[in-house]
Amino acid sequence: MKRNKIILGLASIFAVFLLAACGGETEETNPEENTGTETESNTEEEMDMESESDSNEDMEGMDHSEMDMSSSGEVPEDLQEAENPKYDVGSQAIIETDHMEGMNGAEATIAGAYDTTVYTVSYTPTTGGEEVTDHKWVIHEELEDAGEAPLEPGTEVTLNADHMEGMNGVTAEIDSAEETTVYMVDFVPTTGGEEVTNHKWVTESELSPVE
């Protein structure tokens, strides 16, 4: 009897140790599983941050940072001043276009008004990089040996304008043509900064009266 009791006691002690060992393994496994979940979550967050960063870089690449907002005010010799412009030289108007950041909504002073044909053009800059499409605006007098205006969309021309780096002397394709009055304007960007002087060009439809 005593031997049986001893054997049962030893068996009970062994069973207790066995259960304790199993419980310990379970406890050790759970933290590992949680760590794996946290790692996957952190990886997804890093991927989202990288994607957001790439998106911001793409947006930055779409701006007109290389555009010369100001100019010397010189115009082609054969460009005709407008006889009866809607906005007289020296008057104010509101810019209703966003060729570049800080332009839309700015109050402008008219520095020049001219009757001509304006074009939107597409071209690859001489400095390399991606094609510029539907650039606004190039006037007929800024085209080399252009002949009679207006030129038809699809016509290839050589640009004699330096509104943007890599633009002057490049071969471009005309996307659209419009006979209108164009304006050279001075304005302070709505985003702040120095005054832009003699900016080329804004069309009459891109201006509105000051209320």
VENMO-V994066 format. One record per residue. N is the residue number from 1. RES is the residue in three letters. SS is DSSP state (hx for helix, st for strand, lp for the rest). NEAR is the number of other ideal C-beta (glycine too) atoms within 8 Angstrom. Layout:
n	res	ss	near
N	RES	SS	NEAR
N	RES	SS	NEAR
This chain:
n	res	ss	near
1	MET	lp	4
2	LYS	hx	5
3	ARG	hx	6
4	ASN	hx	7
5	LYS	hx	8
6	ILE	hx	8
7	ILE	hx	8
8	LEU	hx	8
9	GLY	hx	8
10	LEU	hx	8
11	ALA	hx	8
12	SER	hx	8
13	ILE	hx	8
14	PHE	hx	8
15	ALA	hx	8
16	VAL	hx	8
17	PHE	hx	8
18	LEU	hx	8
19	LEU	hx	8
20	ALA	hx	8
21	ALA	hx	8
22	CYS	hx	8
23	GLY	hx	8
24	GLY	hx	8
25	GLU	hx	8
26	THR	hx	8
27	GLU	hx	8
28	GLU	hx	8
29	THR	hx	8
30	ASN	hx	8
31	PRO	hx	8
32	GLU	hx	8
33	GLU	hx	8
34	ASN	hx	8
35	THR	hx	8
36	GLY	hx	8
37	THR	hx	8
38	GLU	hx	8
39	THR	hx	8
40	GLU	hx	8
41	SER	hx	8
42	ASN	hx	8
43	THR	hx	8
44	GLU	hx	8
45	GLU	hx	8
46	GLU	hx	8
47	MET	hx	8
48	ASP	hx	8
49	MET	hx	8
50	GLU	hx	8
51	SER	hx	8
52	GLU	hx	8
53	SER	hx	8
54	ASP	hx	8
55	SER	hx	8
56	ASN	hx	8
57	GLU	hx	8
58	ASP	hx	8
59	MET	hx	8
60	GLU	hx	7
61	GLY	lp	6
62	MET	lp	5
63	ASP	lp	8
64	HIS	lp	8
65	SER	lp	4
66	GLU	lp	6
67	MET	st	9
68	ASP	lp	8
69	MET	lp	6
70	SER	lp	7
71	SER	lp	10
72	SER	lp	4
73	GLY	lp	9
74	GLU	lp	4
75	VAL	lp	9
76	PRO	lp	7
77	GLU	lp	4
78	ASP	lp	5
79	LEU	lp	10
80	GLN	st	7
81	GLU	st	8
82	ALA	lp	9
83	GLU	lp	5
84	ASN	lp	3
85	PRO	lp	12
86	LYS	lp	5
87	TYR	lp	10
88	ASP	lp	7
89	VAL	lp	8
90	GLY	lp	5
91	SER	lp	8
92	GLN	st	8
93	ALA	st	14
94	ILE	st	12
95	ILE	st	15
96	GLU	lp	8
97	THR	lp	9
98	ASP	lp	6
99	HIS	lp	7
100	MET	lp	9
101	GLU	lp	8
102	GLY	lp	10
103	MET	lp	13
104	ASN	lp	9
105	GLY	lp	7
106	ALA	lp	12
107	GLU	st	10
108	ALA	st	14
109	THR	st	10
110	ILE	st	16
111	ALA	st	11
112	GLY	st	11
113	ALA	st	13
114	TYR	st	14
115	ASP	st	8
116	THR	st	14
117	THR	st	12
118	VAL	st	15
119	TYR	st	16
120	THR	st	12
121	VAL	st	13
122	SER	st	11
123	TYR	st	13
124	THR	st	8
125	PRO	lp	12
126	THR	lp	8
127	THR	lp	6
128	GLY	lp	6
129	GLY	lp	6
130	GLU	lp	4
131	GLU	st	6
132	VAL	st	10
133	THR	st	6
134	ASP	st	8
135	HIS	st	13
136	LYS	st	8
137	TRP	st	11
138	VAL	st	13
139	ILE	st	14
140	HIS	hx	12
141	GLU	hx	10
142	GLU	hx	9
143	LEU	st	13
144	GLU	lp	7
145	ASP	lp	5
146	ALA	lp	9
147	GLY	lp	5
148	GLU	lp	2
149	ALA	lp	10
150	PRO	lp	9
151	LEU	lp	13
152	GLU	lp	7
153	PRO	lp	7
154	GLY	lp	5
155	THR	lp	8
156	GLU	st	6
157	VAL	st	13
158	THR	st	10
159	LEU	st	16
160	ASN	lp	8
161	ALA	lp	9
162	ASP	lp	7
163	HIS	lp	9
164	MET	st	12
165	GLU	lp	8
166	GLY	lp	11
167	MET	lp	14
168	ASN	lp	9
169	GLY	lp	6
170	VAL	lp	12
171	THR	st	8
172	ALA	st	12
173	GLU	st	11
174	ILE	st	15
175	ASP	st	10
176	SER	st	8
177	ALA	st	12
178	GLU	st	9
179	GLU	st	7
180	THR	st	11
181	THR	st	12
182	VAL	st	15
183	TYR	st	18
184	MET	st	16
185	VAL	st	14
186	ASP	st	10
187	PHE	st	13
188	VAL	st	10
189	PRO	lp	11
190	THR	lp	9
191	THR	lp	6
192	GLY	lp	6
193	GLY	lp	6
194	GLU	lp	4
195	GLU	st	6
196	VAL	st	11
197	THR	st	9
198	ASN	st	12
199	HIS	st	13
200	LYS	st	9
201	TRP	st	11
202	VAL	st	12
203	THR	st	13
204	GLU	hx	11
205	SER	hx	5
206	GLU	hx	8
207	LEU	st	14
208	SER	st	5
209	PRO	st	5
210	VAL	lp	6
211	GLU	lp	2
